[in-house]
């Protein structure tokens, strides 16, 4: 049957005001919305944009203290910079493409959204108030959802120069959200380390760093370093690095104070420069894999005109920075190794050990590949999807790691075959805590899972944007979840660090009557449904396999609930895994007995 044609004429063309555009196309300005449970959710981007303006003031030499308060979802930020020029306060916070960020004489290394950030916060706030103090006078403007409601000016002889901003994110846009205090504190600490000498005060707690990225890296990896952290600070480049006993590579990269979670040209140039510096010092030709295995590094660059691959600035795209970053890193690394002979000796031991393990691993990988060929040409237990990471629609792809035939069956018939793949485990996978990486390749199921993910050789070859652990909400399901998390945190920690690993939430209860059906994810939702539906019946789902394919589709569709697996700090991982997944110590047994519900 032919599709009904829709008329396309002058009446269909719309021109939105900047305010309307921000509120209608929120994702273009702040990325995701979220409810505050993820570090990159929109409410933290709003907070970041306001603080970025204050950081810009500090970078330009004005104001070394920023006060941040958060209570009842209302954010208050006071800096002691130059203050917005009083006659331009309204324009600077409400009219797109207005500001001093376009003037290189005023702002050389801006971290904000180039004249858009504050306007986006204003447009997306239920209430937004800004007060600028300059030379004993002030100007105040109050907005609601981006529309000016009131303004006033006067004298303020006792107030120091600077800007006060207060906002409450609009629940019409963000829904039921809540700030996670730990996430905010992590941002404050990052800001302090990226701006040595600046003090940030969050709810009366102070954050200040004297050693910049050295402090940041030390707080992330703790004392389990193989040698003293190498550190360098230049005019436009700052970095710190060391090695640990963990697998893979871990980086914290920043551009003009913006955390680039997906790296970019500055991070790849740092990796290249490090390799060249090491080889120059040892007069060897070590491979990059052996030099960088187990590395933990932090790098920050200041650029006049950074080019990012998205509005939310997760990845730097400037290609012209590669040359000078490579050379500066190379010289600084070689200089560090010359000055610290003990670090040089331990690093060389680490590289040689990596080389030996890699050769041993390659031998095991070869055997595993030969064994896999005998099993099947296709990867057993994998129901693949059409698109993969790197394809045009690759960023929408995900793979569900699930258990058993019944759960897999429900998913297979209700999934999106273009973007959703499924790998089915036979049962409980091997506990990988304390095992060598070579052991993974000797375990048929874990090897097949790595092949399904595409990471058997390198995590850079990951085939899906999201790895979703989908297990039953019972004791066995939680145990399998823990075993899988142990696998990723032990050997592929960077996937967790990149925000690639998720846990699927599925309903535990179904409450329904003849008119309505509600699915509930916890006891509170169940009780609310029972209270509002008369003559209801309640079903308790014991496992994913009990949910019919016709019902299951909605739980892995648009309304899917995913919990991002995040780590507060790298240094806590080994101890946490050892406690939960190591030997059954009296300490753990008593913990379990005390916390049984």
Legacy VTK file of the C-alpha trace (Angstrom):
# vtk DataFile Version 3.0
C-alpha trace
ASCII
DATASET POLYDATA
POINTS 597 float
0.000 0.000 0.000
1.405 3.418 -0.970
2.324 5.733 1.860
0.129 8.765 2.386
2.067 11.811 1.195
2.492 14.776 3.510
2.349 18.238 1.979
5.648 20.097 2.162
5.150 23.837 1.652
5.972 27.209 3.237
3.667 26.505 6.181
5.897 23.589 7.282
9.007 25.766 7.683
9.543 26.884 11.297
11.945 29.384 12.799
12.589 28.776 16.480
13.987 31.351 18.867
17.242 30.339 20.546
15.294 29.747 23.781
12.786 27.476 22.037
15.573 25.647 20.237
17.512 24.913 23.441
14.410 23.592 25.196
13.245 21.546 22.184
16.682 20.185 21.183
18.279 19.884 24.611
20.661 17.111 23.541
22.432 19.411 21.069
23.520 21.645 23.946
24.101 19.420 26.966
24.126 15.873 25.587
21.986 13.507 27.634
19.283 14.325 30.187
19.308 11.499 32.768
18.184 11.635 36.388
21.505 12.354 38.097
22.576 8.715 38.473
25.281 9.038 35.786
28.351 11.282 35.959
27.548 12.750 32.514
23.843 13.456 33.113
22.549 16.861 32.080
22.226 18.396 35.537
26.006 18.039 36.038
26.615 19.675 32.656
24.504 22.657 33.820
26.586 22.903 36.991
29.786 22.545 34.971
28.854 25.354 32.571
28.385 27.847 35.412
31.596 26.826 37.196
33.485 26.919 33.873
32.784 30.644 33.642
34.318 31.125 37.073
37.308 28.960 36.107
37.793 31.157 33.037
38.085 34.139 35.363
40.784 32.356 37.393
42.683 31.352 34.233
42.723 35.014 33.228
44.149 35.983 36.643
41.036 37.062 38.573
39.699 35.341 41.681
41.288 32.300 43.347
38.187 31.156 45.271
34.913 29.724 43.961
32.089 28.904 46.374
29.486 26.304 45.381
26.401 25.392 47.393
23.859 22.690 46.636
20.666 22.185 48.645
17.210 20.940 47.606
18.384 20.778 43.968
19.159 24.518 43.952
22.738 25.321 42.864
24.484 28.519 43.985
27.888 29.571 42.611
29.830 32.663 43.698
33.168 33.607 42.162
35.441 36.573 42.810
36.506 37.327 39.270
35.927 40.537 37.331
32.141 40.248 37.235
30.034 40.513 34.087
29.981 44.138 32.802
26.826 45.542 34.456
25.267 46.866 31.274
25.494 43.468 29.554
24.346 41.022 32.240
20.980 40.193 30.627
22.486 39.738 27.151
25.353 37.565 28.446
23.042 35.047 30.100
20.155 34.999 27.641
21.205 35.871 24.078
23.091 33.226 22.090
26.442 34.310 20.586
26.870 37.141 23.069
29.888 37.213 25.368
33.603 37.851 25.663
34.563 34.245 24.809
34.960 35.393 21.191
37.620 37.950 22.145
41.073 36.329 22.464
42.371 39.375 24.337
39.900 38.656 27.157
39.641 34.837 27.163
42.560 32.857 25.706
41.826 29.352 26.995
38.097 29.257 27.573
36.565 26.025 28.943
32.881 27.007 28.638
30.507 26.372 25.731
31.788 29.423 23.808
29.018 31.838 24.699
26.279 29.206 24.761
26.684 27.494 28.155
25.102 30.023 30.520
22.253 30.636 28.079
21.573 26.889 27.958
21.522 26.714 31.770
19.157 29.693 31.882
16.806 28.218 29.261
16.734 24.829 31.009
16.165 26.174 34.522
12.874 26.517 36.365
14.398 29.615 37.962
17.694 31.326 37.138
19.173 34.282 39.020
22.399 36.113 38.233
24.003 39.009 40.104
27.156 40.749 38.923
29.228 42.854 41.333
31.638 45.443 39.956
33.370 48.313 41.746
30.764 48.752 44.503
27.702 48.378 42.254
25.530 45.422 41.258
23.062 44.306 38.599
20.586 41.457 39.188
18.393 39.605 36.678
15.894 36.822 37.422
14.567 34.434 34.758
12.064 31.584 34.661
12.610 28.955 31.933
14.750 31.467 30.053
12.287 34.361 30.153
13.247 37.543 32.004
10.972 38.191 35.005
12.712 41.005 36.845
15.858 43.132 36.948
17.330 45.684 39.304
20.565 47.503 40.014
22.068 49.429 42.873
25.065 49.950 45.123
26.904 47.129 46.928
29.941 48.760 48.528
30.824 45.756 50.746
30.669 43.108 48.004
33.850 42.042 46.257
33.865 41.959 42.468
32.560 38.760 40.888
29.440 36.919 39.799
26.754 35.066 41.759
24.610 32.546 39.873
21.704 30.534 41.237
19.625 28.000 39.298
17.216 25.089 39.667
17.045 22.653 36.733
13.564 22.529 35.191
11.699 19.323 36.189
9.597 19.717 33.019
12.800 18.923 31.093
14.770 16.724 33.505
11.936 14.927 35.285
12.541 13.484 38.755
16.280 14.077 39.231
18.696 14.134 42.155
22.285 15.363 42.407
24.825 12.768 43.571
27.113 14.578 46.009
30.054 12.264 45.231
29.862 13.154 41.529
29.926 16.857 42.350
32.867 16.405 44.723
34.757 14.510 42.003
34.233 17.453 39.629
35.472 19.888 42.294
38.620 17.800 42.805
39.224 17.614 39.041
38.866 21.386 38.784
41.307 21.902 41.671
43.921 19.586 40.110
43.577 21.241 36.698
43.983 24.693 38.221
46.720 24.386 40.846
46.370 27.177 43.401
42.604 27.609 42.926
40.365 26.846 45.907
36.875 25.462 45.366
34.489 25.274 48.299
31.538 22.904 47.949
29.016 22.896 50.815
31.791 24.115 53.141
34.234 21.357 52.006
37.424 22.742 50.435
39.274 21.378 47.409
42.736 22.645 46.550
45.759 21.147 44.773
49.331 22.375 44.717
50.758 19.674 42.412
48.055 19.596 39.744
47.755 16.389 37.725
50.266 14.633 39.967
47.753 14.986 42.817
44.898 13.831 40.558
46.695 10.685 39.408
47.928 9.876 42.924
44.371 10.103 44.296
43.065 7.828 41.519
45.596 5.007 41.735
46.716 5.264 45.362
50.037 3.873 46.541
50.114 0.811 44.263
52.515 2.345 41.734
55.646 0.599 40.456
57.672 3.814 40.688
57.271 7.461 41.694
54.826 9.308 39.453
56.535 11.166 36.621
55.300 14.742 36.327
55.756 17.625 33.899
54.178 21.063 33.621
54.798 23.395 30.700
53.081 26.512 29.397
50.345 24.664 27.472
50.911 21.030 28.460
50.795 19.206 31.775
50.975 15.459 32.344
51.656 12.754 34.923
52.232 9.026 34.462
53.265 5.810 36.196
52.712 2.056 35.868
50.740 -0.365 38.027
50.215 -4.131 38.062
46.803 -3.813 36.404
45.993 -4.714 32.791
45.344 -2.285 29.965
45.835 1.474 29.776
44.062 4.123 31.848
44.034 7.812 30.959
42.463 10.983 32.317
42.637 13.625 29.597
41.521 17.253 29.605
41.382 20.195 27.206
41.067 23.680 28.710
39.748 22.018 31.877
37.157 19.915 30.030
37.365 16.169 30.748
37.590 14.380 27.394
36.257 10.944 28.303
36.770 9.661 24.740
40.309 11.031 24.480
41.274 12.455 21.122
44.380 13.750 19.381
46.015 15.083 22.572
45.724 11.680 24.256
47.017 9.729 21.250
49.899 12.223 20.889
50.738 11.727 24.582
50.833 7.926 24.070
53.108 8.337 21.062
55.397 10.815 22.815
55.721 8.549 25.844
56.807 5.616 23.636
59.370 7.763 21.810
60.745 9.155 25.072
61.138 5.672 26.561
62.857 4.284 23.459
65.136 7.315 23.215
66.236 6.905 26.838
66.833 3.127 26.709
68.151 3.260 23.101
65.808 0.387 22.266
62.852 -0.210 19.969
60.260 -1.503 22.432
56.727 -1.928 21.081
53.985 0.460 22.206
51.951 -2.438 23.610
54.781 -3.468 25.956
55.600 0.087 27.050
52.005 1.070 27.764
50.561 -2.116 29.316
49.591 -1.210 32.900
50.102 2.537 32.418
48.047 5.151 34.253
48.356 8.662 32.877
46.800 12.110 33.079
47.230 14.832 30.455
45.876 18.372 30.164
46.402 20.818 27.308
45.458 24.456 26.790
44.411 25.372 23.261
43.295 28.650 21.720
40.792 27.088 19.312
39.916 23.542 20.379
37.791 21.546 17.939
35.651 18.834 19.509
33.814 16.005 17.808
30.573 16.807 19.647
28.917 19.742 21.444
29.569 18.102 24.825
33.310 17.943 24.104
34.139 14.323 24.887
36.804 13.979 22.176
39.355 16.440 20.808
39.680 16.614 17.013
42.533 19.136 16.451
45.168 17.374 14.301
47.709 20.219 14.309
48.513 19.715 18.023
50.019 16.245 17.512
53.531 17.313 16.536
54.355 19.636 19.408
52.678 17.432 22.052
54.632 14.348 20.875
57.952 16.231 21.021
57.291 17.908 24.373
56.167 14.618 25.986
59.127 12.722 24.484
61.679 15.202 25.873
59.991 15.403 29.292
59.773 11.588 29.680
63.430 11.101 28.735
64.405 13.891 31.157
62.387 12.290 33.986
64.078 8.893 33.445
67.534 10.501 33.401
66.835 12.209 36.722
65.183 9.214 38.475
67.387 6.144 37.972
65.261 3.979 40.287
62.120 4.730 38.270
64.063 4.026 35.051
65.138 0.596 36.337
61.635 -0.378 37.474
60.042 0.819 34.239
62.459 -1.247 32.157
61.712 -4.320 34.291
58.005 -3.712 33.707
58.467 -3.386 29.933
60.505 -6.598 29.731
57.938 -8.428 31.846
55.151 -7.145 29.585
57.121 -8.382 26.570
57.489 -11.862 28.062
53.804 -12.072 29.061
52.690 -10.860 25.621
54.640 -13.618 23.874
53.227 -16.187 26.289
49.732 -14.756 25.722
50.106 -14.822 21.943
50.920 -18.530 22.134
47.822 -19.176 24.266
45.676 -17.004 21.956
46.803 -19.034 18.955
45.777 -22.275 20.658
42.430 -20.720 21.664
41.754 -19.582 18.100
42.524 -23.053 16.743
40.205 -24.612 19.348
37.467 -22.112 18.480
37.673 -23.025 14.784
36.945 -26.635 15.661
33.814 -25.665 17.615
32.097 -23.620 14.918
32.736 -21.057 12.241
30.341 -18.698 14.013
30.715 -17.651 17.641
28.662 -20.084 19.762
25.802 -18.607 21.805
25.939 -15.227 19.991
22.867 -13.750 18.321
24.441 -10.834 16.499
22.901 -7.581 15.272
23.340 -5.846 11.909
25.287 -2.749 12.998
28.458 -2.509 15.081
30.600 0.197 16.664
32.166 2.212 13.864
29.155 1.808 11.558
26.833 4.725 10.814
24.421 3.645 13.583
27.106 1.995 15.727
26.650 4.304 18.716
23.162 2.832 19.245
24.390 -0.779 19.454
24.511 -2.956 22.563
25.126 -6.564 23.514
23.196 -8.269 26.316
25.146 -10.790 28.388
22.455 -13.094 29.711
22.103 -16.510 31.301
20.194 -19.567 30.172
17.980 -20.475 27.242
14.667 -19.168 28.629
15.887 -15.599 29.239
17.722 -15.583 25.907
14.600 -16.810 24.109
12.459 -13.971 25.443
15.106 -11.415 24.395
15.796 -12.853 20.945
12.179 -12.570 19.822
11.660 -9.056 21.203
15.014 -7.347 20.508
15.908 -4.768 17.853
17.836 -6.948 15.377
19.648 -3.935 13.931
21.187 -2.684 17.175
20.827 -5.355 19.899
22.955 -8.511 20.094
22.721 -11.275 22.713
25.419 -13.543 24.133
24.056 -16.364 26.258
26.088 -17.844 29.113
25.629 -21.519 29.954
25.550 -20.787 33.668
27.954 -19.207 36.128
31.189 -18.139 34.405
34.581 -18.770 35.965
35.624 -16.534 38.863
38.568 -14.686 37.308
39.806 -13.051 40.502
43.511 -13.786 40.945
43.802 -15.484 37.537
46.377 -14.584 34.879
45.145 -13.058 31.643
46.368 -16.160 29.805
43.823 -18.218 31.798
40.975 -16.391 30.043
42.031 -17.810 26.695
42.025 -21.346 28.070
38.411 -21.020 29.210
36.116 -21.770 26.272
33.144 -19.698 27.437
35.144 -16.606 28.426
37.074 -16.780 25.160
33.831 -16.999 23.181
32.485 -14.001 25.105
35.638 -12.010 24.321
35.258 -12.939 20.639
31.616 -11.870 20.717
32.647 -8.506 22.175
35.592 -8.257 19.770
38.113 -7.633 22.565
40.121 -10.862 22.446
43.051 -8.920 20.935
42.437 -5.288 21.895
39.661 -3.333 23.664
39.885 -0.773 20.835
38.176 -3.404 18.651
35.028 -3.486 20.815
32.067 -4.218 18.526
29.237 -2.606 20.548
28.693 0.798 22.171
27.195 -0.732 25.333
27.808 -3.994 27.185
24.668 -4.797 29.174
24.691 -7.409 31.934
21.176 -8.906 32.016
20.752 -11.458 34.797
17.873 -12.545 37.035
17.055 -10.476 40.118
17.801 -13.381 42.476
20.855 -14.676 44.348
22.203 -16.672 41.392
21.635 -13.724 39.059
23.474 -11.352 41.388
26.341 -13.832 41.677
26.665 -14.069 37.883
26.563 -10.274 37.711
29.433 -10.081 40.210
31.443 -12.666 38.272
31.044 -10.678 35.052
31.941 -7.418 36.772
35.047 -9.111 38.193
35.989 -10.187 34.662
35.701 -6.626 33.303
37.297 -4.854 36.280
40.210 -7.303 36.392
41.177 -7.397 32.727
39.249 -4.754 30.805
39.021 -1.974 33.354
39.147 0.705 30.626
35.756 -0.450 29.307
34.245 0.365 32.710
36.211 3.581 32.879
34.872 4.587 29.446
31.287 4.032 30.651
30.682 1.053 28.349
29.386 -1.438 30.948
25.768 -1.367 32.171
23.334 -3.441 34.229
19.827 -3.994 32.887
17.032 -3.330 35.351
13.990 -5.522 34.787
10.651 -5.460 36.635
10.285 -7.609 39.731
6.492 -7.302 39.975
3.501 -6.965 37.681
0.368 -5.402 39.160
-2.754 -5.462 36.983
-6.509 -5.446 36.837
-8.837 -5.757 33.843
-8.186 -2.159 32.731
-4.504 -1.507 33.408
-1.128 -3.259 33.836
1.850 -1.780 35.665
5.365 -3.179 35.906
7.254 -2.388 39.096
11.008 -2.401 39.682
10.947 -2.221 43.481
8.674 -2.577 46.512
7.791 1.122 46.560
6.513 1.051 42.967
4.604 -2.179 43.688
2.896 -0.699 46.752
1.957 2.472 44.833
0.451 0.381 42.018
-1.450 -1.816 44.475
-2.838 1.307 46.123
-4.113 2.848 42.912
-5.448 -0.231 41.060
-8.603 -1.781 42.480
-9.264 -5.547 42.243
-5.651 -6.123 41.275
-3.502 -9.228 41.039
0.246 -9.236 41.722
2.821 -11.401 39.939
6.372 -11.769 41.253
8.874 -12.441 38.455
11.574 -14.817 39.688
13.637 -14.636 36.517
13.852 -13.085 33.056
12.603 -16.323 31.524
9.215 -15.844 33.227
8.551 -12.638 31.312
6.895 -13.399 27.972
8.470 -12.046 24.757
5.405 -9.838 24.180
6.005 -8.199 27.562
9.796 -8.215 27.425
10.088 -5.950 24.370
9.191 -2.820 26.309
11.939 -3.443 28.890
14.700 -3.375 26.269
13.085 -0.673 24.124
12.797 3.101 24.483
11.920 2.890 28.186
14.800 0.547 29.020
16.342 1.173 32.429
20.121 0.853 32.444
22.463 1.428 35.390
25.915 2.560 34.288
28.712 0.734 36.139
31.097 3.389 37.425
34.114 3.355 39.712
34.814 6.047 42.245
38.564 5.529 42.046
40.905 2.990 40.489
42.726 2.376 43.759
39.620 0.853 45.390
39.127 -1.893 42.762
41.702 -4.518 43.896
40.639 -4.411 47.548
36.918 -4.485 46.681
37.324 -7.467 44.335
39.504 -9.335 46.802
36.908 -8.852 49.548
33.916 -10.042 47.499
35.503 -12.499 45.071
38.658 -13.708 46.854
39.042 -16.340 49.539
36.073 -16.829 51.873
37.588 -15.058 54.872
35.967 -14.773 58.323
35.709 -11.017 57.686
33.597 -11.563 54.581
31.453 -14.245 56.224
30.640 -11.945 59.144
29.854 -9.095 56.697
27.385 -11.330 54.807
25.722 -12.520 58.014
25.340 -8.933 59.302
23.858 -7.699 56.030
21.510 -10.545 55.119
18.038 -9.218 54.362
LINES 1 598
597 0 1 2 3 4 5 6 7 8 9 10 11 12 13 14 15 16 17 18 19 20 21 22 23 24 25 26 27 28 29 30 31 32 33 34 35 36 37 38 39 40 41 42 43 44 45 46 47 48 49 50 51 52 53 54 55 56 57 58 59 60 61 62 63 64 65 66 67 68 69 70 71 72 73 74 75 76 77 78 79 80 81 82 83 84 85 86 87 88 89 90 91 92 93 94 95 96 97 98 99 100 101 102 103 104 105 106 107 108 109 110 111 112 113 114 115 116 117 118 119 120 121 122 123 124 125 126 127 128 129 130 131 132 133 134 135 136 137 138 139 140 141 142 143 144 145 146 147 148 149 150 151 152 153 154 155 156 157 158 159 160 161 162 163 164 165 166 167 168 169 170 171 172 173 174 175 176 177 178 179 180 181 182 183 184 185 186 187 188 189 190 191 192 193 194 195 196 197 198 199 200 201 202 203 204 205 206 207 208 209 210 211 212 213 214 215 216 217 218 219 220 221 222 223 224 225 226 227 228 229 230 231 232 233 234 235 236 237 238 239 240 241 242 243 244 245 246 247 248 249 250 251 252 253 254 255 256 257 258 259 260 261 262 263 264 265 266 267 268 269 270 271 272 273 274 275 276 277 278 279 280 281 282 283 284 285 286 287 288 289 290 291 292 293 294 295 296 297 298 299 300 301 302 303 304 305 306 307 308 309 310 311 312 313 314 315 316 317 318 319 320 321 322 323 324 325 326 327 328 329 330 331 332 333 334 335 336 337 338 339 340 341 342 343 344 345 346 347 348 349 350 351 352 353 354 355 356 357 358 359 360 361 362 363 364 365 366 367 368 369 370 371 372 373 374 375 376 377 378 379 380 381 382 383 384 385 386 387 388 389 390 391 392 393 394 395 396 397 398 399 400 401 402 403 404 405 406 407 408 409 410 411 412 413 414 415 416 417 418 419 420 421 422 423 424 425 426 427 428 429 430 431 432 433 434 435 436 437 438 439 440 441 442 443 444 445 446 447 448 449 450 451 452 453 454 455 456 457 458 459 460 461 462 463 464 465 466 467 468 469 470 471 472 473 474 475 476 477 478 479 480 481 482 483 484 485 486 487 488 489 490 491 492 493 494 495 496 497 498 499 500 501 502 503 504 505 506 507 508 509 510 511 512 513 514 515 516 517 518 519 520 521 522 523 524 525 526 527 528 529 530 531 532 533 534 535 536 537 538 539 540 541 542 543 544 545 546 547 548 549 550 551 552 553 554 555 556 557 558 559 560 561 562 563 564 565 566 567 568 569 570 571 572 573 574 575 576 577 578 579 580 581 582 583 584 585 586 587 588 589 590 591 592 593 594 595 596
